[in-house]
Amino acid sequence: MQWSLFVRSINFLKIALSLLFALAMCRTAIADINMTFGVYASDKPTQMIQSFRPLLNDLEVLLAKRLGERVLIKIHISKTYEDGIDELVNGKVDFARFGPASYVSAKQKNDRIRLIAIESHKGKKEFNGVICVKSGSPIKSVKDLAGNTFAFGDKTSTIGRYLAQKYLADNGITAKNLKSYDYLDRHDKVATAVAAGDFDAGAIKEGTYKKLKEKGLPLEVIATFTNVTKPWISRAELPEPLYLALQQALLELKPKEDLDELSKDGFLPATDIDFAAVKDAMLHSEKFFK
């Protein structure tokens, strides 16, 4: 009888310990902070994951130190610029990295989304877009583009559309001066199409040009224009402690290999004033079509 009670006590203790262990595991899981980082496919999705994953891994570590809980960040790549904007505006991602024009558009749709920080390029908030042609092309300047074909990026792209069209218009080239033009969605697609001779010229990021040039794509630059670097933005309802931790963590990130992949060397504080030139280009975009 006593032996039976002893065995039952042991079994009860095992069950109790199992329940306590399971409860502890549940509490650990509940304590994890899960976040979604959004970015749209301005280049190949595989390339974008390769570029962002190391940086996000570092960000997880910094956030965990600040918040005292494990932080897990997954990447969500939107198929189009428009999808990426809508997913941040509607709160489907917690924070995102956009081009400047996409930030302006998102802010117009939901003025409660918030700037977290802006990328630093050699300590500045600027980097370049370029207009390129196939190597050996007779087109040597923007004025030579009259009567030729042109490839833009996405219809909401800062470099791929708005700033490129403003630059063309400011230099006397408008839609009516071109033989034809089209929007190819991504910078790498524009570069490949120009190198293949499908278009006479196109607008892309300087970083994309350099990477593809190194890989042997026959491209040459005929013009360069300035753009503000990319902002990182939070959804409207992101809790304040999480927003502040994100901001502090990004500003704390030091230059290292994972930022070199993005051609950036850290982050800087940002305000809407940084995007004044982009807003102006978007506001007067009709100049290109007159």
N, C-alpha and C positions, 0 to 999 in steps of 0.2 A: 504494500500500500504506500509506504513512504517512498519507495523507489519510483513508483508510478507518479507520485506528486513531484518528485525531483525532476523526472523526465519532462513532465508537463511544464514545470517552471523554466527549464532550459529552453524548451520550444517557444514558450511565451516570450522569453528574453530575446531569442533570435528574431522573432517576429517584430518585437518592439524596436530592436536595433535596426532592422531592415526598414521599418517605417520612418525612423528618425533619419536614417541615411537618405532615403528617398525625399523626405521633406527638406533636408539640407540641400540636396541637388536641385530641387524645385526652386528654393529660395535663391540659389546661385544663378539659375537660369533667369529667374524673374529680375534679378539685379542687373543682368547684362543690358547695356544700352545699345540697341540696334538702330543704325542709321542708314539712309540710302543717299548716295551721292549721284547726282544726275549730270550727264554730259551728252551732247548730241554728236552724231557722226560727221565731224568735219573732215576726218581722215578715216582710213580703214578701221573698223571696230577692234580688230586684233591689235593694231598699232596703238590704239587709244588705251586699251587695257594695259598693255606693256608700259605705256608712258605713266599712267596714273596709279597703278597698284602699289609700287614702292612708296610713293608719296603718301598714299592713304594708309599704308601700314605704319608709317612714322606718325601720322596724325592720330591713329588709334592709340598709340603708346602715350603720346602727349596728353590726349583727352582723358585717358584712364588715370593718369597721374593727377590731373586737375580735379576730376570728378570722383575719384575714389572707387570707381566701378569699371569693370571691363567694358570696352567699347568695340563694337563690330560694325564696320562700314562696308556695305556692298555697293557695287557699281551698277548703275542702270544707264544703258546707252540708248538714247532715243534715235529712231530712224531718220527723223527730219528735225530741222531747227524749230519748226512750228510745234511739233510734238514735245520737244524739250521745254519750250516756253510754257506750254499749257500744263505740263506735268509739275512744274515748279509753282505756277500761278494757282493751280488747284490743290497744292499740298501733297502730291503723290511722291515727291522726293523731298528730303529734308534740306539739302543744300545742293548748289550746282555751280558749274563753271560755264559761263556764257561768253560769247563775243559781246562787245559793247553795244552794238545795235540790238541784239537780242535782249540785253538787259533793259534798254530803253523801252522796247516793245512790251516786255513783261511788266515793267513798272507802270506803263499806261493801262494795262489790264488789271493790275492789282497793286495799288500804291503802298500797300503794307509790307510787301517783300522788302528785305533789308540787305544792303551791302555788308559783306563781312570784311573783305580785304581785296586788294588788287595785286596782280602779279608784278614782280619787279624784274626788269630786263636791264642788266648792268647798272642796277641802282636807280633806274628811272621807270616812269610809267608809260614809256613809249617803245614801240618796235615798228618794223616796216612791212608794208605790202609792196609787191612788185608787179609790173606788167612785163610779161615775158613773151618771147617768140622762139621759134625753132632755130637752132644754130645754123648760121649761113643764110638766114632770111634777109631779103632786101630791105625789110622794115628796120630802120635804125632809130627812129624817134616816134613819139606819139602822133605827130602830124602826118607821118607816113601811113597811119592806120586807115585813112579815108579810102573807102572802096574795098576794104578787106573784112574778113570775118573775125568775130571776137567771142571768147568764152568767159562768162561770169561764173561765180560759184552758186551758192544758194540765194534765193530771192530775198532773204532776210540777213544775209551775211554782211558784216561790216566792211571787210576788205574785198570780199568776193563780189559785192554789189555796190553798196552805198558810196564808200570812199573812192572806189575805182571809177564809178560813173561820174562822181563830182570832179575827180582829177581829169577825166577825159573831157568833160564839158568845159572845165576851166581852161583847157588847152585847145579848144575849138573843135573837138570831136564829139558829136552827138549821135543818137540812134539813126538819124536820117543820113549821116555821113558814112555809116558802116554798110557794107554789103548785106550782112546779116549778123545776128548775135543769138546766143542761147544761154540758159542757166543749167549748169551741170552738177549742182548740189555740193560737191566736195572739192577741196583744193587739189587733192591728188588726181582727181578725175580731170580737172581743168589742165593741169600740167601734162598729164599723159596724152590728152587730146591734142594739145598744142605740139608736143614733141612728135606725135604721129602724123601731123600735118592735117588733122581734121579741122582745125581752126588756125587762123594766121597769128592770133595773139590771145592772151588770157591774163586774168588777174588772180594772184595767189599770195599766200603768206611767204615772206622771205625765208622763214625756216623750212617750209615745204620745198621751196626752190633749191635751197642748199642741200637738203637731204637727197632729193631726187637727182640733182646734178652730180653729187658724189657717187650715186649708183649708176651713172652713165647716161642719164636722159639728156638728149641734145637740146639744151635750152640756153637762152641768153636773155639778160635783163635789158630793157630799153627805158624803163622809168621806175622810180621809187617814190613812194609817198608814205606819210607817217600815220600811225594808228595808235590809240591808247591801248595799253595791255588789258588782258582779260580780267573781269571781275569775278569774284566768288560771292554767291548770293544765298541767303536763307529764305525758306518759305515764311509766310506771314505769321503763322502760329507757332513757330519754333519757340519752346520755352526759353525765357531770358537767361537762366544759368547755362543752358546748353549753347545758346548763341554767343554769350560772352566767352565761354570756354573755347569754342571754335575759333573765334576771332583772336584770342590770345595765343592759341596753339599755332595758328597759321603765321602770325607775326613773329613767333618764336622759332619757326623752322629755319634752319641754317642751310646755306648753300651746300649741296652735295650731289652725288651722282643722280639721284632720282629726279632732282629739279633740272639738271642738265639735259635730261631727255626731253623736257618741255622747253628748252632754251630759256629758262628762267632761273633767277638766283635768289628767290625768296618772295616775300610779300610785303606790301606797304599799306598804310591806312588809305581809305578811299572815301570820296564824297561825290555827289552828283555833279559837281562842278567839273570833275575830270572828264565827263562825257559830253561837254558842251559842243565840241566840234562835231561829234558823231550825231548829236541831235540836230545840229544845223544841216548836216549832209542829208539826213533823212527828211527833214522838213522841206528842203529844196531839191529833192530828188527828181522832181518833174523837169528840172532844167535840162537833164540829159535827153529827155524825150521830145523836147520842143524842136 
